[in-house]
Amino acid sequence: MSSERISVIGDRDTVTGFRLVGVRECATPSTPDETRDVLMKYFRDPTMGLIMITEPLAAAVEDTIVELSQAPVPVILLIPDRNGSTGTYETVLRELIRRAVGIEINI
């Protein structure tokens, strides 16, 4: 099986933009539990290659993203929403680096 599909989890404006360029798997969850459920649904799909999630939603499920990011596929990519970057990607990246090399590195 190939991992060629892309999904987006985000606010209505972000999802609308990605739908316009052809991304079909999109979700606009309104609670952290809904966000986690949608993330797990996309993560378990063997054809999913990339999951993009806006930083504000990712902040609410950061622990889940760090755990899932241990797998090479699908890739989970944090993206800014229409308000710009919140820096959540740095927190997640810092934790992944700490787990990989065993020490905390400032980025």
Contacts in CASP RR format, 6 or more apart in sequence:
PFRMAT RR
TARGET T0000
AUTHOR 0000-0000-0000
METHOD contacts of the structure
MODEL  1
MSSERISVIGDRDTVTGFRLVGVRECATPSTPDETRDVLMKYFRDPTMGL
IMITEPLAAAVEDTIVELSQAPVPVILLIPDRNGSTGTYETVLRELIRRA
VGIEINI
1 46 0 8 1.000
1 47 0 8 1.000
2 47 0 8 1.000
3 46 0 8 1.000
3 47 0 8 1.000
3 48 0 8 1.000
3 49 0 8 1.000
3 73 0 8 1.000
3 74 0 8 1.000
4 47 0 8 1.000
4 49 0 8 1.000
5 24 0 8 1.000
5 25 0 8 1.000
5 45 0 8 1.000
5 47 0 8 1.000
5 48 0 8 1.000
5 49 0 8 1.000
5 50 0 8 1.000
6 23 0 8 1.000
6 25 0 8 1.000
6 48 0 8 1.000
6 49 0 8 1.000
6 50 0 8 1.000
6 51 0 8 1.000
6 52 0 8 1.000
7 23 0 8 1.000
7 25 0 8 1.000
7 26 0 8 1.000
7 27 0 8 1.000
7 42 0 8 1.000
7 48 0 8 1.000
7 50 0 8 1.000
7 51 0 8 1.000
7 52 0 8 1.000
8 14 0 8 1.000
8 15 0 8 1.000
8 18 0 8 1.000
8 23 0 8 1.000
8 25 0 8 1.000
8 26 0 8 1.000
8 27 0 8 1.000
8 51 0 8 1.000
8 52 0 8 1.000
8 53 0 8 1.000
9 26 0 8 1.000
9 27 0 8 1.000
9 28 0 8 1.000
9 29 0 8 1.000
9 35 0 8 1.000
9 38 0 8 1.000
9 39 0 8 1.000
9 42 0 8 1.000
9 51 0 8 1.000
9 52 0 8 1.000
9 53 0 8 1.000
9 54 0 8 1.000
9 57 0 8 1.000
10 26 0 8 1.000
10 27 0 8 1.000
10 28 0 8 1.000
10 29 0 8 1.000
10 53 0 8 1.000
10 54 0 8 1.000
10 57 0 8 1.000
10 81 0 8 1.000
11 28 0 8 1.000
11 54 0 8 1.000
11 56 0 8 1.000
11 57 0 8 1.000
11 81 0 8 1.000
11 82 0 8 1.000
12 28 0 8 1.000
13 81 0 8 1.000
13 82 0 8 1.000
14 54 0 8 1.000
14 79 0 8 1.000
14 81 0 8 1.000
14 82 0 8 1.000
15 26 0 8 1.000
15 27 0 8 1.000
15 28 0 8 1.000
18 26 0 8 1.000
18 52 0 8 1.000
19 26 0 8 1.000
25 42 0 8 1.000
25 48 0 8 1.000
27 38 0 8 1.000
27 42 0 8 1.000
29 35 0 8 1.000
29 37 0 8 1.000
29 38 0 8 1.000
29 57 0 8 1.000
32 60 0 8 1.000
32 61 0 8 1.000
35 53 0 8 1.000
35 57 0 8 1.000
35 60 0 8 1.000
35 61 0 8 1.000
36 61 0 8 1.000
36 64 0 8 1.000
39 51 0 8 1.000
39 53 0 8 1.000
39 61 0 8 1.000
39 64 0 8 1.000
39 65 0 8 1.000
39 68 0 8 1.000
39 76 0 8 1.000
40 64 0 8 1.000
42 48 0 8 1.000
42 51 0 8 1.000
42 74 0 8 1.000
43 51 0 8 1.000
43 68 0 8 1.000
43 71 0 8 1.000
43 74 0 8 1.000
43 76 0 8 1.000
45 74 0 8 1.000
48 74 0 8 1.000
49 73 0 8 1.000
49 74 0 8 1.000
49 75 0 8 1.000
50 74 0 8 1.000
50 75 0 8 1.000
50 77 0 8 1.000
51 74 0 8 1.000
51 75 0 8 1.000
51 76 0 8 1.000
51 77 0 8 1.000
52 77 0 8 1.000
52 78 0 8 1.000
52 79 0 8 1.000
53 65 0 8 1.000
53 76 0 8 1.000
53 77 0 8 1.000
53 78 0 8 1.000
53 79 0 8 1.000
54 78 0 8 1.000
54 79 0 8 1.000
54 80 0 8 1.000
54 81 0 8 1.000
55 78 0 8 1.000
55 79 0 8 1.000
55 80 0 8 1.000
55 81 0 8 1.000
55 84 0 8 1.000
55 85 0 8 1.000
55 86 0 8 1.000
55 87 0 8 1.000
55 88 0 8 1.000
55 89 0 8 1.000
56 81 0 8 1.000
56 83 0 8 1.000
56 86 0 8 1.000
56 88 0 8 1.000
58 65 0 8 1.000
58 78 0 8 1.000
58 88 0 8 1.000
58 89 0 8 1.000
58 92 0 8 1.000
59 86 0 8 1.000
59 88 0 8 1.000
59 91 0 8 1.000
62 88 0 8 1.000
62 91 0 8 1.000
62 92 0 8 1.000
65 76 0 8 1.000
65 78 0 8 1.000
65 92 0 8 1.000
66 92 0 8 1.000
66 95 0 8 1.000
66 96 0 8 1.000
66 99 0 8 1.000
68 76 0 8 1.000
69 76 0 8 1.000
69 92 0 8 1.000
69 96 0 8 1.000
70 99 0 8 1.000
78 88 0 8 1.000
78 89 0 8 1.000
78 92 0 8 1.000
80 86 0 8 1.000
90 107 0 8 1.000
93 107 0 8 1.000
94 104 0 8 1.000
94 105 0 8 1.000
94 106 0 8 1.000
94 107 0 8 1.000
97 104 0 8 1.000
97 105 0 8 1.000
97 107 0 8 1.000
98 104 0 8 1.000
98 105 0 8 1.000
END
